Amino acid sequence: MKQNTKSQGTSSTHTPQGFSLFNRDNIKWMIIGLVLIAIGLVMMAGGRSKDPNVFDADAIYSFWRITAAPILIVAGLAVEVYAIMKKSKN
């Protein structure tokens, strides 16, 4: 009978020490995306009224909160997807 000479626990490929899934360029784009998302969330927050019994519709439904901030958050998410999918030059 022929015996199996392959060893069970070893792998034929070795990963280099310090191997990372993302390189410096990917991390830079991820940080840019996170900053865009954070700015969008900060733009949506706030709007405290001086008098809590008075409803200020202009502050709540302003262009910056309803339109610009969500667009900025979606743009940040798109940058994150780009950063994750971007292949390294190597």
C-alpha positions as a printed NumPy array, in Angstrom:
array([[  0.   ,   0.   ,   0.   ],
       [  1.034,   3.55 ,  -0.707],
       [  1.458,   5.729,   2.359],
       [  0.392,   9.35 ,   2.513],
       [  3.512,  11.491,   2.959],
       [  1.702,  14.793,   3.524],
       [  1.918,  16.103,   7.016],
       [ -1.398,  17.147,   8.508],
       [ -0.493,  20.244,  10.513],
       [  1.816,  22.2  ,   8.223],
       [  1.029,  24.641,   5.486],
       [  3.068,  25.051,   2.331],
       [  2.634,  28.82 ,   2.277],
       [  4.071,  31.116,   4.891],
       [  2.766,  34.579,   5.593],
       [  5.402,  37.262,   6.057],
       [  5.775,  38.674,   9.526],
       [  3.873,  41.925,   9.918],
       [  1.374,  41.025,   7.185],
       [ -1.647,  43.29 ,   7.183],
       [ -4.857,  43.163,   5.22 ],
       [ -4.766,  46.912,   4.655],
       [ -1.822,  49.063,   3.687],
       [ -1.176,  52.682,   4.609],
       [ -3.275,  54.031,   1.717],
       [ -6.307,  51.948,   2.745],
       [ -6.027,  53.135,   6.332],
       [ -5.791,  56.765,   5.177],
       [ -9.056,  56.368,   3.214],
       [-10.713,  54.646,   6.188],
       [ -9.812,  57.538,   8.466],
       [-11.172,  60.03 ,   5.906],
       [-14.428,  58.064,   5.768],
       [-14.718,  57.97 ,   9.553],
       [-14.127,  61.716,   9.767],
       [-16.885,  62.352,   7.184],
       [-19.302,  60.141,   9.122],
       [-18.419,  61.867,  12.406],
       [-18.91 ,  65.328,  10.903],
       [-22.3  ,  64.266,   9.539],
       [-23.395,  62.942,  12.92 ],
       [-22.257,  66.113,  14.686],
       [-24.177,  68.19 ,  12.14 ],
       [-27.362,  66.228,  12.933],
       [-26.956,  66.59 ,  16.69 ],
       [-27.698,  69.626,  18.775],
       [-30.382,  72.21 ,  18.184],
       [-31.208,  72.75 ,  21.805],
       [-33.814,  75.392,  22.343],
       [-33.421,  78.127,  24.942],
       [-36.929,  77.388,  26.124],
       [-37.834,  73.652,  26.175],
       [-41.549,  74.506,  25.893],
       [-41.097,  76.195,  22.498],
       [-40.786,  74.104,  19.324],
       [-38.393,  75.688,  16.824],
       [-39.105,  74.025,  13.469],
       [-36.42 ,  76.029,  11.662],
       [-33.701,  74.597,  13.915],
       [-35.   ,  71.029,  13.729],
       [-35.767,  70.917,  10.001],
       [-32.864,  72.988,   8.737],
       [-31.104,  72.148,   5.46 ],
       [-27.936,  71.144,   7.299],
       [-29.7  ,  68.55 ,   9.46 ],
       [-32.183,  67.088,   7.018],
       [-30.199,  67.149,   3.761],
       [-26.489,  67.9  ,   4.093],
       [-25.699,  65.73 ,   7.143],
       [-27.23 ,  62.491,   5.759],
       [-25.501,  63.053,   2.411],
       [-22.211,  63.481,   4.265],
       [-22.781,  60.269,   6.222],
       [-23.589,  58.288,   3.059],
       [-20.505,  59.773,   1.381],
       [-18.433,  58.658,   4.377],
       [-19.851,  55.144,   4.086],
       [-19.02 ,  55.111,   0.367],
       [-15.446,  56.143,   1.172],
       [-15.282,  53.289,   3.709],
       [-16.404,  50.772,   1.077],
       [-13.814,  52.159,  -1.336],
       [-11.106,  51.928,   1.33 ],
       [-11.936,  48.308,   2.079],
       [-12.191,  47.226,  -1.566],
       [ -9.143,  49.156,  -2.818],
       [ -6.364,  46.772,  -3.835],
       [ -2.793,  47.519,  -2.926],
       [ -0.307,  48.363,  -5.665],
       [  1.84 ,  45.326,  -4.869]])
